[in-house]
Amino acid sequence: MDSVSVDTATGVITLGPGNRLDEVAAKLDGTGWTFVGGRIGHTGVGGLAVGGGLSYLSTQHGWAASSILEFEVVLANGTVVRASESTNGDLFKVLKGGGNNFGVVTEYVVQGYRQGDVVGGNLAFVRSEETDRRMLKAVRDWTEWNTDDRAAVIVTAERANLNVVDSWILFLFYDGEEVPPGTFDNFTDIGPIVNTVRRRSYADLLAWSNWVVIKGSVVMIGTETVPLPGAGSQDAVMGGFHDHWRNVSGSVLDVPGIVASIAYQPFPKRIAQAAREKGVDLIDADDDVDRLIIEMNYSFIPQSEYGRMADTMEATYTGIRERVVEWQGEGLLPSNVYLPILMSYGFYRQDYFARLKPQNAALARAVASQVDPDGMFRDRTGGWKP
């Protein structure tokens, strides 16, 4: 279950689902090949791959699921089948974004890509209202105007108990040994107080990223996908999102061990284009519009606070969604934009399948009924159900 093998001539990689991303990267280190995974090394391959998977390499190669060539799946009746574009094609499609509803995936065959050293790390900034404004403008502008598919950013704001921590932390990535001048100037010009960005191996970068894992804490994650505002409405929209998050997160800063964070993750049209170039998936994002994926996290210690924090998470992502709908009606955001939520970041109260295109949600239900007619995975596993 934790095996990794690579055909060094073709770059085709065979993965067991028991691997973490940092383990796969370490095993591939030195082969000249890598895979499209996620950004935090501690993440498991199995769940990431069937949920879509956003990567530093997504503008080049689409979702993590986009590069899957074949699945080995154990169905509810014990039958072992293969699913690919040419064999069990509907099952192949719904496994790329459909979660754990169709069987137990025991092997992933994925297309790898040539990989040398990269430049990556973090920038940290002291938070102020001016920093908020400049950072939000920078990520909006980046999403629309960056043309270098090798570059990627995650723009995050963090708060901890009683505002002992109140900062911005950026994850910067460049798929190459040197960053072309000007690539990240919108962010670096703001003036970081900490800079850990350097040349390193891809495996080292994924291992480095595990500093975000807070051991011994409960971690909740929720998400929303939003249209990218135009430059003229950026202050109202981006500022409105951020003010909402600060207002809601400010109500729970008394919870022991609390760390509240929000990540503004570019979802430029190039990611959807790259995914479509690779083939079909259940997410099926239109490739003619830029978006942002907003990830919201609450980490805390006492289990007794779970109910309160779950309500806080729901208030956070619901408020983002309500603002999108309101601003679309007012013309501040483009309307009629397909806004799927990414399973990898979804909260259990969110209705993942209701946000897919209706024909794709219907396909997921049909395939689940076909391969699991008695509903074993529907009734006996958690997660989102079609």
SULDA-V311828 format. One line per field, one symbol per residue. ss: DSSP state (a for helix, b for strand, c for the rest). psi: psi as a letter, one per 30 degrees, with the letter a starting at -180 (. if undefined). burial: b if it has 24 or more other ideal C-beta (glycine too) atoms within 12 Angstrom, else e. A space follows every 50 residues. Layout:
ss: ???
psi: ???
burial: ???
This chain:
ss: cccbbbcccccbbbbccccbaaaaaaaaccccbbcccccccccbaaaaaa cccccccaaaaccaaaabbbbbbbcccccbbbbcccccaaaaaaaccccc cccbbbbbbbbcbbcccbbbbbbbbbccaaaaaaaaaaaaaaaaaccccc bbbbbbbbbbaaaccbbbbbbbbbccccccccccaaaacccccbbccbbb caaaaaaaaaaacccccbbbbbbbbbbcccaaaaaaaaaaaaaaaaaaaa aaccccccbbbbbbbbbcaaaaaaaaaaccccccccccccbbbbbbbbbb ccaaaaaaaaaaaaaaaaaaaaaaaaaaaaccccccccccccaaaccccc ccaaaccaaaaaaaaaaaaaaccccaaaaacccccc
psi: fglklkjfefgkkkkkfflleeeeeeffkffgllljbafkefkkeeeeef fdjklfgefegaleffgkekkkkjlfgfkklkkaefkheeeeeffiffbh ffajkfkkjlklkkkallklakkkkkkleeeeeeeeeeeeeeeefkgjff kllkjkkkkakggekjlkkkjkkkilfkkkkfegeeefffikfkjgklkl leeeeeeeffffjjkglkkkkllkklkkllefgeeeeeeeeeeeeeeeef fgffkkgkjklkkjjkilfeeeeeeeffallfehkkggkklkjkkkkkkl ekffgeeeeeeeeeeeeeeeeeeeeefeefgfkklhkkilkkefgklffk ieffflkeeeeeeeeeeeeefiffhefefglaakk.
burial: eeebbbeeeebebbbbbebbbbbbbebbbebebbbbbbbbbbbbbbbbbb bbbbbbbbbbbbbbbbbbbbbbbebbeeeebbbbeeebebbbbbbbbbbb bbbbbbbbbbbbbebebbbbbbbbbebeeebbebbbbbbbbbbbebeebb bbbbbbbbbbeeeebbbbbbbbbbbbeebeeebbebbeebebeeeebeeb bbbbbbbbbeebeeeebbbbbbbbbbbbbeeebbebbbbbbbbbbbebbe ebbebebbbbbbbbbbbbbbbbbbbeebbbbbbbbbeebbbbbbbbbbbb eeeebeeebbebbbbbbbbbbebbeebeeeebbbeebbbbbbbbbbbeeb ebbebbeeebbebbbebbeebbeeeebbeeeebbbb
